[in-house]
């Protein structure tokens, strides 16, 4: 890191020299290292471009960037990556915005394996550098939804039928493991459509109970992890009747609902059930019967033929006079 001045000497006809300084002082530095400014995200996805785009810079011994331009290559000794793998730097920095991972291949994929990228500068004296390691998953997981909606009418204090969610990757393949979901009970009003996202909602998890949502100490547990590609909530029980409930499901990238799943593009962070009404079905129920459809005391019918008129039930009501 010495400082120089450029001096030019011109001999004249009398063999003497005319010395002139024609440049200001300047430094000459040795750039021997590459640094990675943006590391690949963990995880990455088969068949997808790496995000964020890795960027590389050449620096000297104290971290100052190189002012010159040169070429940087990227490679992997395991992955058959594609895209633009050779970049010309600008002021010592190269941004790789088009590194694409290979397509998923079951015969060559090893679950749990870690991968990395190595960057080389086509300039003498600059050492290569490897990225942080990352795992590979089977495509961006952007399809997170209920495999079947719960019935609109549910009974108070009775378990809903099994609630099933599935997470599929960008190719429509079922993601087998490594994720979970949390359920929250919403009470909504002022809905502009049938979707929970058009309503004003509040979380009312205090109305949830049931053995399937509690641990051994009785604490409410709203998380369920995937098994064979499906997340199951076995017992969702609502203890308070109301006409406008929704279930909200949030996905996580771990199995204990601690780390929210990163979502890009069309990916879904949340999914919602359709509207649910929880009714108070007590032992006392009554029917609203159309009396004019009932046979009179003097009616005579022919054996083997339908009764005319047929009895008409107009409604079935619980003890709260709700159908």
C-alpha positions in Angstrom: 0.0 0.0 0.0 2.7 2.4 -1.0 2.1 5.9 -2.4 3.8 6.9 -5.7 4.2 9.8 -8.0 4.7 9.4 -11.7 7.9 11.1 -13.0 9.0 11.5 -16.6 12.6 12.3 -17.6 13.5 13.7 -21.0 17.2 14.0 -22.1 18.0 17.1 -24.1 20.6 17.5 -26.8 23.3 18.4 -24.2 22.8 15.0 -22.5 21.2 16.7 -19.5 17.8 15.6 -18.3 14.6 17.6 -18.0 12.5 16.1 -15.2 8.8 16.7 -15.0 6.1 15.4 -12.6 3.0 14.7 -14.7 0.7 13.0 -12.2 -0.5 13.4 -8.7 0.4 10.9 -6.0 -1.4 7.6 -6.2 -1.5 4.2 -4.3 -0.9 0.7 -5.6 -2.7 -2.0 -3.6 -2.8 -5.8 -3.8 -6.3 -7.3 -4.0 -6.1 -10.9 -2.9 -9.6 -11.7 -1.6 -13.2 -12.1 -2.6 -16.0 -11.4 -0.2 -19.7 -12.3 -0.6 -22.0 -9.4 0.1 -25.3 -11.3 -0.4 -25.4 -15.0 0.6 -27.9 -17.4 -1.0 -31.0 -17.9 1.1 -31.4 -21.1 3.1 -33.3 -23.0 1.8 -33.1 -22.7 -2.0 -35.4 -24.5 -4.4 -34.9 -27.0 -7.2 -35.7 -25.4 -10.6 -35.7 -21.9 -9.2 -33.3 -18.9 -9.4 -31.4 -18.2 -6.3 -32.7 -15.3 -4.2 -31.3 -13.0 -3.0 -28.9 -12.6 -5.9 -25.3 -13.3 -4.6 -23.0 -10.4 -5.1 -19.2 -10.6 -4.9 -16.5 -8.0 -4.3 -12.7 -8.1 -4.5 -11.0 -6.3 -1.6 -7.5 -5.6 -0.3 -6.2 -6.7 3.1 -8.2 -4.1 5.0 -11.5 -4.6 3.1 -11.2 -1.8 0.5 -12.9 -2.6 -2.9 -10.9 -3.1 -6.0 -11.4 -0.2 -8.6 -10.7 -2.4 -11.6 -13.0 -4.6 -13.7 -12.5 -8.4 -14.1 -14.5 -11.6 -14.6 -16.0 -13.7 -11.8 -17.2 -17.3 -12.3 -19.5 -19.3 -10.1 -19.6 -23.1 -9.9 -20.7 -26.0 -7.7 -18.9 -29.4 -7.4 -22.3 -31.1 -6.6 -25.0 -29.1 -8.3 -25.5 -28.8 -12.1 -26.4 -25.1 -11.9 -27.3 -23.0 -15.0 -27.9 -19.4 -16.0 -25.4 -16.6 -16.4 -22.4 -18.0 -14.5 -19.7 -15.6 -15.7 -20.1 -11.9 -14.7 -17.9 -8.9 -15.5 -17.4 -6.7 -12.4 -18.2 -3.0 -12.1 -15.8 -1.3 -9.8 -14.8 -4.6 -8.3 -18.4 -5.9 -7.7 -20.3 -8.7 -9.5 -24.0 -9.5 -9.0 -25.2 -12.9 -10.1 -28.9 -12.4 -10.7 -29.6 -15.5 -12.8 -28.1 -18.6 -11.0 -30.7 -21.4 -11.5 -30.8 -24.5 -9.5 -31.3 -27.9 -11.3 -34.6 -29.6 -11.6 -35.6 -32.0 -8.9 -34.4 -35.6 -9.5 -35.3 -38.2 -6.9 -32.5 -40.5 -7.9 -29.8 -37.9 -7.2 -31.4 -36.0 -4.3 -30.3 -36.7 -0.8 -32.5 -35.4 2.0 -30.6 -33.3 4.5 -27.6 -32.7 2.2 -26.1 -29.2 2.4 -24.8 -27.3 -0.7 -22.6 -24.3 -1.5 -21.4 -22.2 -4.4 -17.8 -21.3 -5.2 -16.8 -18.0 -6.8 -13.5 -17.5 -8.8 -12.0 -14.3 -10.1 -10.2 -14.5 -13.5 -7.5 -12.3 -12.1 -4.1 -13.5 -10.8 -3.6 -13.4 -7.1 -7.3 -13.4 -6.0 -8.3 -16.4 -4.0 -11.7 -18.1 -4.6 -14.4 -18.1 -1.9 -17.3 -20.4 -1.1 -20.8 -19.3 0.1 -22.5 -20.4 3.2 -24.2 -23.8 2.9 -27.9 -24.2 2.2 -30.4 -26.9 1.7 -32.6 -27.6 -1.3 -36.3 -28.2 -1.3 -38.7 -29.4 -4.0 -39.8 -26.0 -5.4 -41.2 -22.9 -3.9 -44.0 -23.9 -1.6 -46.8 -21.6 -2.7 -50.0 -23.7 -2.4 -51.1 -23.8 1.2 -54.8 -24.6 1.7 -57.4 -26.8 3.3 -57.9 -30.0 1.4 -61.6 -29.8 2.5 -63.6 -27.0 4.1 -65.4 -27.7 7.4 -69.2 -27.8 7.3 -70.9 -24.4 7.8 -73.0 -25.7 10.7 -71.1 -27.0 13.7 -72.4 -28.0 17.1 -71.3 -26.2 20.3 -69.0 -28.3 22.5 -68.6 -30.9 19.8 -65.4 -31.6 17.8 -65.2 -30.5 14.2 -64.5 -33.3 11.8 -60.8 -33.5 11.1 -59.4 -30.4 9.6 -56.8 -31.2 6.9 -54.3 -28.9 5.3 -51.7 -29.6 2.6 -48.6 -27.7 1.4 -47.6 -28.2 -2.3 -44.6 -26.9 -4.1 -44.5 -24.9 -7.4 -44.8 -28.1 -9.4 -47.9 -29.3 -7.5 -46.0 -31.9 -5.5 -46.9 -32.6 -1.9 -44.3 -31.4 0.5 -43.8 -34.3 2.8 -42.3 -32.9 6.0 -40.5 -30.1 7.8 -43.3 -27.6 8.3 -46.3 -26.9 10.5 -49.3 -24.7 10.9 -51.1 -22.8 13.6 -54.8 -22.4 13.9 -56.6 -19.4 15.3 -60.4 -18.9 15.8 -61.7 -15.6 14.4 -65.0 -13.9 15.1 -65.8 -11.6 12.2 -68.3 -8.9 11.3 -69.0 -6.3 8.6 -68.0 -8.7 5.9 -68.2 -7.4 2.3 -68.0 -11.0 0.9 -67.9 -14.6 2.0 -64.1 -14.3 2.6 -62.6 -13.7 6.0 -60.2 -11.2 4.4 -63.1 -8.9 3.6 -64.3 -8.8 7.3 -63.3 -7.0 10.5 -62.1 -9.9 12.7 -60.7 -10.5 16.1 -59.0 -13.6 17.5 -61.1 -15.4 20.1 -58.9 -18.4 20.9 -60.3 -18.4 24.5 -63.4 -20.0 23.0 -61.4 -23.0 21.8 -61.0 -26.1 23.9 -60.8 -29.9 23.5 -58.2 -32.6 24.3 -56.8 -32.4 20.8 -55.7 -28.8 21.3 -54.2 -29.1 24.8 -50.9 -30.5 26.2 -50.6 -32.7 29.3 -50.6 -29.6 31.5 -53.9 -28.4 30.0 -52.2 -25.5 28.1 -53.8 -24.6 24.7 -51.6 -25.8 21.9 -52.6 -24.4 18.5 -49.7 -25.9 16.4 -49.8 -29.1 14.4 -46.9 -30.4 12.3 -47.0 -32.1 9.0 -47.1 -35.9 8.6 -46.9 -37.5 5.2 -47.6 -34.1 3.6 -50.7 -33.3 5.6 -51.3 -31.2 8.7 -54.2 -32.5 10.8 -56.1 -30.7 13.5 -58.0 -33.6 15.1 -60.2 -31.8 17.7 -61.3 -28.2 17.2 -64.0 -27.5 19.7 -65.8 -24.2 20.1 -67.6 -23.5 23.4 -69.5 -20.4 22.5 -72.3 -20.2 19.9 -72.0 -17.6 17.2 -72.9 -17.1 13.5 -69.7 -15.7 12.0 -66.6 -17.7 12.8 -63.6 -18.4 10.6 -60.5 -20.5 11.1 -57.2 -18.9 10.2 -54.2 -21.1 9.5 -50.6 -19.8 9.4 -47.7 -21.8 8.0 -44.3 -22.1 9.6 -41.0 -23.6 8.2 -40.2 -25.5 11.4 -42.3 -28.2 13.2 -43.0 -26.2 16.3 -44.6 -23.0 14.8 -41.7 -20.8 15.8 -40.4 -19.6 12.5 -42.8 -18.1 10.0 -42.4 -19.5 6.5 -40.8 -16.9 4.1 -43.2 -16.2 1.2 -42.5 -14.7 -2.2 -44.6 -14.0 -5.3 -47.8 -16.0 -5.2 -46.9 -17.8 -2.0 -49.4 -18.0 0.8 -48.6 -17.2 4.4 -52.1 -17.7 5.6 -55.2 -19.6 4.5 -58.8 -19.4 5.9 -61.7 -21.6 6.2 -65.1 -20.7 4.9 -67.6 -19.1 7.3 -68.7 -21.3 10.2 -71.8 -21.1 12.4 -71.6 -22.8 15.8 -75.0 -23.6 17.2 -76.2 -24.5 20.7 -77.8 -27.9 20.2 -79.5 -28.7 23.5 -81.6 -31.8 24.3 -84.7 -29.6 23.8 -85.4 -29.2 20.1 -88.6 -28.5 18.3 -90.0 -28.6 14.7 -91.9 -26.0 12.8 -94.5 -28.2 11.1 -97.0 -27.1 8.4 -100.2 -28.3 10.1 -102.2 -28.0 6.9 -100.0 -30.7 5.5 -100.9 -33.2 8.2 -103.6 -35.8 7.8 -106.9 -35.0 9.6 -108.6 -37.3 12.0 -111.1 -38.4 9.3 -108.5 -39.1 6.6 -108.6 -42.4 4.7 -105.6 -43.7 2.7 -105.0 -46.6 0.4 -102.5 -49.2 1.6 -99.3 -49.1 -0.4 -99.9 -45.6 -1.8 -98.2 -42.3 -0.7 -100.0 -40.2 1.9 -101.5 -37.0 0.4 -100.6 -34.4 1.3 -97.1 -35.1 2.5 -96.2 -33.7 5.9 -94.0 -30.5 5.6 -91.3 -29.6 8.1 -90.6 -25.9 7.8 -87.7 -25.8 10.2 -85.7 -27.5 13.0 -84.8 -25.2 15.9 -82.6 -25.4 19.0 -83.5 -24.0 22.4 -82.3 -20.6 21.3 -84.8 -20.5 18.5 -82.0 -20.7 15.9 -82.4 -23.0 13.0 
